[in-house]
Amino acid sequence: MATDNAAHSMDFSRITSRLPDVGTTIFTVMSALATEKGAVNLGQGFPDFHCDPALVDAVADAMRRGLNQYPPMTGIPQLREVIADKVESIYGHRYDPATEITVTAGATQGILTSVLCCVHPGDEVIVIEPAYDSYVPAIQLAGGVPVFVQMEVSDAGYAVPWDKVAAAVTPRTRLIMVNSPHNPTGSVLRGADIAALSDIVRGTDILVLSDEVYEHMVYDGHRHESVCRHPELAARSFVVSSFGKTYHVTGWKIGYVAAPAALMHEFRKVHQFNVFTVNTPVQHGLAAFMKDPAPYLELPAFYQRKRDLFRDGLSQTRFKLLPSDGTYFQCVDYRAVSDLPEAEFAKWLTTEMGVAAIPVSAFYHQPRESGIVRFCFAKQDATLKLALERLATL
C-alpha cells in the first residue's frame, strides 16, 4: 500500500514533453468521424483492397519453413540484394547491398532514423510545406531546428520555390527534406527541380533526405526523378522507400533506406537501437515476390486508371481539381462550394455528404488556409463510385 501511495503522489507535471505541440493527428480524428457517420473514408491513405495472394503465400511459406527468428540487423541479404537490383534496373545507380541498404520498419522509421543519425542539437533542417506529419517531430527529437519553406500553389498545382529554399540555407543547415511524388499535393519533382536542388547543395556539406515512398505512382508517361538517378545528389542522400505503398500492405510496416556507405554506417548505429531489426518472414516473402518486377512496373497504370475514374466524377462537381501527377492523392479547391476553413469543411463533408477528406492545412506547422482538401483514391472502384455519388450534388 505504501508503494501505491508513493506512486499516487508523484508530480507528473514536472515531466517536460519532448513533443509538446503534438496531439491527436488529423488522420485519427477524420477516420474516427468517418466511422461514426458511416462515411466513405477517402481521408487516410491506405487501400481498401487486398494485396496479391502470391505475396501472402510467400510470407506464409517463410513462416512454415521456420524463418521466424531474428534476421540480420540490416535486413536479410536476399532482400537487400533484390532491392539493389531493382534500384539499379530502374534508376541506373548501384547501391552495395552489404553496406548501403538497410531494411526498416516502414518509411516513418526510416525517416526518423535518418534524421537522428545526422542532425545534432541546433542544426537546421529545411522542410518544404505542406509536409508529411512525421518530419518535424523527427527533427525536434534530434534537437534540430526546422526551417520552413512553403510550396506555391496556383491553377497549375503546387511547386517548390527553389529561390526561397536557397535563401533559407545558412551555415547551420544540415539537411534538406524533399518528397516526390509528394504527399499531400500529388505533385512530382521534374528535371528542373532536381537541377535547382543540386545547385543549392553543390559545394556544401548539406545532406538530403528524399522521401520516395510513392516512387511507383507517377502518371501520364512521366518518370520518377529519384535522387538515385543523379550521382551528385545520390552521393549525399538518404533515399526512403516503402513496400507497404508499393504492394498494398501498409499494415506490414516495412520499407528500406539506401544511402552511401558512410551515411549508412551512421544510420545503422541508430537503427540497431531504435528497431534493431525487422519482421523476418515478411522479408523472406518480399525477397521471393520481388523477383518478378511486373507488380511495381504495372503500378502506374493501375493507379492512373483509378485516378482518372475519380477525376472524371469530380469534374461534374463544383470542386476545382488540382493536378495529380503522382501518389494516390487528389487535391481539390472547394472555395466555389464553401467558405468554411479547411478542417471545418472536411468535418462538414464527412458529416453531411458522407465522404471523408483531409484538410491540407493539417500538413503545415501553423495551419495555412488555402481552401483545399485531399482525397485518397487508393480504393476499390465501388468505393470511389459510392463517394462520387454522394459528392454529385456539390
N, C-alpha and C positions, 0 to 999 in steps of 0.2 A: 504493500500500500504506500509505503514511503517513496518508493520509486515512482509510482503513479503520480503522487503529489508533486514530486520534483519535476516530472515531465510537464505537468499542467502549469507549472509556474514559469516555464521558460518564456522569454520575451522574443518571439519570432520576428517582431517588427524591427529588431536590430540587424536582421539578416538583409544585406543590401542585394537587390536583384542584379544579376549580370545583364538582364534584358528587361529593363523597367518599362519600356514602351511597347512590349509585345503582349498582346491579348489573344482572344479567340480569333482565328483567321476568318476572313470573309467567306472562304470556301466552306468551312464548317457551318457558318451561320446560314448561308444560302441553301446548302444541301439539307440542313435540318428544316428550314422553312418549306423547301420543295416537298419533303416527305410529309410534313404536317398538312400541306394544302393539296396534296395529290398532284403536284405539278410535274410536267416533263422537265427533268433536270438536265439542262444544257449548260449548267454552270461549271461544275468541277470537271477537269479534263481527264476523263477516263472512258474507255469504250464500254458499251453495254452489250457487246457480243463476245463470243468465245475465241480463244486462240486456236491455232492449228492443233488438232488432236495428236498429230505426229510429235509435236513438241512435248505435250503431256506424257505421251508414251515413252519418249526418250528419257524424261526425268524419272518416271516410274521405273523404267528399266534399270537406271542407275541405282535407285534405292534398293531394288530387288537383288542387284548384284553386290550389295553390301557396301556401296560407296557412300557411307553415312558418317564418316569420322572427319576430323579436321583436315582440310586441304592445305597446301602451302599458303603462307600468309599473303602472297602476291596474287594468288589465283592458280588454278591447275594449269600446268604447261600447255595441255592440248587446247584450252580455251584461249590463252594468251597468243598461241601460235595462229589460231584461226582468225583472231582479231587482227593480228599483224598482217596476215594475208589479205583480209578484206580491205583494210585501210590502204594497203599498197595497190590493190587492184583498182580501187575507185579513185584514190587521190594521188597516187604516184609517190607516196612517201613511205619509206620502210622504217617502222619502229622495231627495235630489238625486243622481242617478247620477253627475254630474260631480264632486261634492265630498264625498259621504257614503257611497260604496260602493267597496270595493276587493276584487278577486278574489285569493284566496290559494291557496297550495299545500297545500290541506287545512285542516281546522279546527285541527289542532295548531299549525301555523304561525301561524294567525290568533290563537290564544290567546297564544302566545309573544310575538308582535309587539305585541299589545295590552298585555301586562304590561310589556314592555321600554320602551314609549313613554311610560309614565306613572308607573311605580314607580321611585323613587330609593333609593339605599342608606339603610337604616334605616326606610323606610316600611313600615307594617304592612298585610298583606293578609289578610282573613278568608276562610278556606277551610272549607267545610262538608263534613264527612266522613260516610260514605265518599266519596271523590273520585277522579275520573279521574287517572291517574298522571302526566300531564304538568303538572298545575297547580303543584305545589310546586317541581319543578326550574325552571320558568319564573320563579317568584318569586325563587328563590335566585340564578339567573343575573343577575337585575336588582339583586341586593344587598338585596332586600326581606326582610321577616321574616314568615313565615306564622304566622297565629294560628288555631288550630283550634277549631271548634265541631262536636260530634258530633250527628248526627241521632239521634232517639229511635226505637226500634223496639218494636212491640207486635203483637198479633194483627191490628190494623188496618193494619199496614205501617209504613213509615218516614215520619217527619215532622220538619220543621225546627223546633227550639225557638227561636223568634224572640226570646224574652226573653233567652236566652243569647247570641244574636247581638248584641243591643243591648248587653248587658253587656260584650261583647268589644271594643266600639268605644272607641278612645282618641283623643287629639288627633293621634296619628301614623297613624291609619287612613287609607289612601289608596284602597283598593279592596275591594269585596266580590265574591267569585266565586260565581255561582249556576249551576245546571244543571238544566234542565227541558225535556222529560222526562229523568229522572235515571238516569245510569249510575253504579253498577251496580244500583240498587234497583228501577227500574221505577216509581218514584213520580213524580207531577207536581205542580207548584205550582198552587194554586187561587186564586180571588179573594182569600180571606182572607190567603193568603201574600203576594200582591202588595201588599195594603194594609199588612201588617206591615213589609215591606221598605221601602215608601215612607215609612212613619212614621220608620224608623231613619235614613234618609239625608236626610230633609227638613231644610232649613236648614243643611246641611253642604256641604263640598266633596268628599265621598266619591263615587268613581266606582263603576260596576257593570260587571262582565264577565258577560254572560249567554250561557252555552253552550247553544245550542238546536239541536244537530245532529240530534236526533230529533224535530224540530218536527212532522213529518207522521205521527208514530206515537203518537197519543193515541186511546184507545178508549172504547167504551160511550157514544158520543154526546157526550162532553165536548169542549171546545175547548182548544186550546193557548193558555195565557196568556203569550204573548210579551210581553217588556217593551215591544216596539213598540206594543202596544195602549194603553199607559199613558203619556201625554205627560210626566208628571212624571219617570218613570224613563227613558223614551227620551232625554230631554234630557241624561242623564249616563251613558249606557250604550254599551258596545261589544256588539253582538249578533253572535254567531258561528254560521254555518250550514255545512252540508256537502252538496255534490252527491253525494258518494260514498255517503252513507247513503240519501239520497232516491231515487237512481236505480240502486242496487245495483252501484256501481262504486267500491268502496272503494280499489282499487289505482290509480285515476287521481289520487288526492290533489289534489282541487280543491274549494274552498269559497269563502266570502266573509265579509267583516266589514262591518257597517253601523254608523255612528256619526254624531253631529252633526259638522258641518264642522270645528269647532275641534279635536275629538278626532281626527278622521280626518286632519287636516293633520299631527298629530304621529305618528299611526300610519304614514302613508306615508313619513315620514322614515326610520323603521326598516325598513319593508318593502322599500324600494328597495335597501337594503344587505344584508339577510339572505336575500332571494329575488330581488329586482329585479322579476321578472315571471313569469307562469305559462303553461304549455303552450298555444300558440296554436290549433292545430286543435281541441283539446278545447273551448276557449272558444267557438269558432265553432259547433261541433256542439251544444253546450248551448244557445247562444242561439237556434238554429233549433228544437231539440227542445222548449224550454220555452214556445214559443208555444201549445202545447196544454197546458192545465192539468190534463187528466184524470189523467196518471200520478201527480202528487202529491196530487190531490184524492181519488183512489181508494186511496191507500196505507193509510190507517187500516183500511179494510175488508179489504184484502189481508192485512195482518199480524194483525188481530184474529182472522181465521179460523185462522191458524197458532197463535196464542196459545191459542185455545180448544181446538184439537185436542190441543196439548201438555198443557194443564192437565187436560183430561178424562182423558188417560192417566196423568198423575202423581197424580191424585186416587185412583187404585187402589193406590197405594203408601203406605208409612208416612211419606213426606215431608209436611210441613205447608206448604201453598202460601201465600206472601205475595201481596198484591195486585200485579198487573202492569197498571198504568193507562196506561203508555206505554213507549216504547223497544221493542226486540225481545229483552228480557231477562226471565227468570223466576227469582226467588229462592225458595229453599226452605229451611226449617228441617229439619235432618236429625237432630236430637237423639233422636228416637224410634228411629233406625237405629243410631247410633254415638255414642260419647263421644270420638272422636278429635278433635284440633284441626283447624281448617278446612283448612289446607294438607295435612295428612296424610290427611284424609278425601278430599280432591279427588284425591290421588295413588292412594289405595286404590280409589276409584270408577273411575278410569281403568284401573288395572291389573287389578282383579278383576272389575269389572262391564262394562268396555269402553265407558264413556261418560265423556268429559272435561268437567269443570266448572271454574269459577274460584272460589277462596275469597274471600269478601267481605272478610276480614281484610286482603287484599293492598291494599285501597283506603284504608287508614289509614296515617298516618305511623309509628305504632307499632302493630303488629298487635293488633287487638281481637277476641277470640273471642266470637262470637255463635251459633255452630252453624249458620251459613248459607252456602250456596254459590249461585253464579249460573250458570244455563244460558242459552245463546243459541238462540232458536227461529227465526232467520232462515235456515231450511234448507228443502230440498225436503221434501214430505210423507213421501217414502220414508225420508229420513234421520231425521226425527222419529219415525216409526213403528219403525224399527230400534232407535233409542235407547230408546224406551218398552218394546219387547220385552225388552231387556236389563235394564231397571230394574224390570220387572214383579214380580220376586221379592222386591224390597225391602219 
